Amino acid sequence: MYIQRVRRIQNGKTYESVLLRESVRTPKGPRARTVLHLNRMPPELQSAIIAAVEGKEMVALPDLEVSAVLNYGGLAVLREAWERFGLERLFASIPEERQRKLLLAMIFGRILFPSSKLALREKAVGSLLARSCGLEQDEAFDEEDLYGAMDALDGRWSGIERWLYREAFPGGVSLVLYDLTSVYFEGDGPKGLARYGYSRDHRQDRQQVLLAVATDLEGIPLHVEVLRGNRSDSTTLTGLLVNLRRRLRIREATFVFDGGMKSRWNLEMLTGLELQYVTRANQSKLRELVKLLPRDSQPELWDKTRLLEIEQDGVGYVIAGGEERAFRDANRRKRRVARGEEELKALAESLPKGIDPVQLGSRVGRRLERLKAHKYFLYGIDGTGRFFWKRNEEAIRQEASLDGWYLLETNLPVQKAAPETVLRHYKGLAAVESAFSDLKSSLEVRPVYHWRPDRVRNHVRICFLAYWLTAKLSQEWKKLGVTEDVRRILQQLQSIRVGTLYAAGKDLGKRLAHIPKPLESWIDRLGIRSLFRNPPAWATA
């Protein structure tokens, strides 16, 4: 450590800042960081610290103790929330205390500094992560110990998920939002679980697994499942219903899911179980319904903010749209047509004359389907045996007439199925996307190789618990008017360091390192100043 004096001139006046700095080694080389702003401390304390750092002797020096200064701000908030929500009971059935503490450390680590298990020890350096979880400050976070702790979740997860559900929803839920995403492996995934399939990350060259997440309308997660990487979306809904009914005892609820999971079997099953649903129908159904409308009620004449309700064969439909969605649809079609034209021009130059028409159709069709541009073009072989292509202007015009519009389908009773209610339920799927965003931001730093399916599932479960905790905090903070990302706030608060400074003969008590003003505003808005005015015992031990 060393003392640095910084002078600056402002409006003709000279100001001097006295900083306590330390040198640190990072992957990018040596760096320096500020430990304390000494200007904000009493003069006698400033002098004592400067003398100690510069090696000067003074009478009171034997009575002066400068403790290690470590990051703890975000940990203080998380630990307080963990205790307040009573989450220590989550792992009560795990007999080994050290495993319970390591699980807690992995959850906190995923929120504050997402990293692989191999990197957790490095990321925890300079923080009070270990001590906040009841571990020794020099905890090694050995990878085998961490995997052993995760293995303790096997056979206990259904009870943990059930307990979380009861705590978050004591009165049950009336709305369940469900969606899927995929997560790929850089190396080999577990045999039988990791497969090649449709990748939402556009990495068809990597093996993947599917993540299925169910949440409520506010984004509080109910259930997570890890599925085989090549399953079709529509085959996953039955398993979800079985799990939710058996594990969480959900008997009456409205299920909201995207069009990819819609199938006749799924809808008939939901109706047969007397469950309501809201989903998105395909564009062909939308065009079918539009054709039934009078000429003076066609979509191009509508106000994009207007909702239109239609009933057909006992099923309710709501046509909804928006200007932003119309802009997105038009741009997406423009990009696909442009990519299709480039592909067709390249093919026309490379195809030999006299190519077999069947072989040509298969070759061209596969390429256009990959670009999702097949419906925008007509192609074939002319009378001279040469390949030709052109835009399908009629198909483009028909699609453009429905830009911005989409069709929602529901079996909700009429008294519950106001168009605005149906649309609000469907738009709630954004809450699931938020859950995926947090889960996948943690999983992006996964180890390269996962050999065992149970460890992949437990890896996802740790991320699920981290998301559950931040989602509950987000729910509380929104009531205080704070809508910013919880993880970002916690990571900024984590930069706050705590140090205990004593001076002989002076009743200075315990003091905090300087808190930057932007963070002070967060602390005041969230009402958590007491955590920093009187640091918890584990932070000052």
DAKASUL-V156370 format. One record per pair of residues at least 12 apart in sequence whose C-alpha atoms are under 6 Angstrom apart, sorted by the first residue. I is the first residue (numbers start at 1). J is the second residue. If there is no record, write none. Layout:
# DAKASUL-V156370
i j
I J
I J
This chain:
# DAKASUL-V156370
i j
1 21
1 22
2 20
2 21
3 19
3 20
4 18
4 19
5 17
5 18
18 38
18 39
19 36
19 37
19 38
20 35
20 36
21 33
21 34
21 35
36 513
63 504
64 502
64 503
65 502
66 501
67 499
67 500
69 497
69 498
69 499
70 126
70 127
70 497
71 127
71 494
71 495
71 496
71 497
72 127
72 128
72 494
72 497
73 493
73 494
73 496
74 490
74 493
74 494
90 160
99 149
101 133
107 462
107 466
112 491
114 442
115 445
116 445
116 446
116 447
118 143
121 141
132 538
150 458
162 248
174 253
175 253
175 254
176 215
176 216
176 255
177 214
177 215
177 216
177 255
177 256
178 213
178 214
178 257
179 212
179 213
180 211
180 212
181 210
181 211
182 200
182 209
182 210
182 211
183 208
183 209
184 206
184 207
184 208
185 207
185 208
186 448
187 448
187 449
188 449
189 450
189 451
190 450
190 451
190 452
190 453
193 228
194 207
194 208
194 209
194 229
195 207
195 208
195 229
195 230
197 230
208 229
209 227
209 228
209 229
210 226
210 227
210 229
211 225
211 226
212 224
212 225
217 428
219 431
220 471
233 260
233 261
234 261
234 262
254 276
254 277
255 277
256 277
256 278
256 279
257 279
258 279
258 280
259 279
259 280
259 281
276 411
276 412
277 410
278 409
278 410
279 408
279 409
280 407
280 408
280 409
281 407
281 408
281 409
286 407
304 321
304 322
305 322
307 319
307 320
315 411
316 409
316 410
317 408
317 409
318 407
318 408
319 406
319 407
320 405
320 406
321 404
321 405
322 404
325 404
326 403
326 404
329 403
336 373
340 373
353 386
354 385
376 391
376 392
377 390
377 391
377 392
378 390
378 392
439 463
497 513
498 512
498 513
499 512
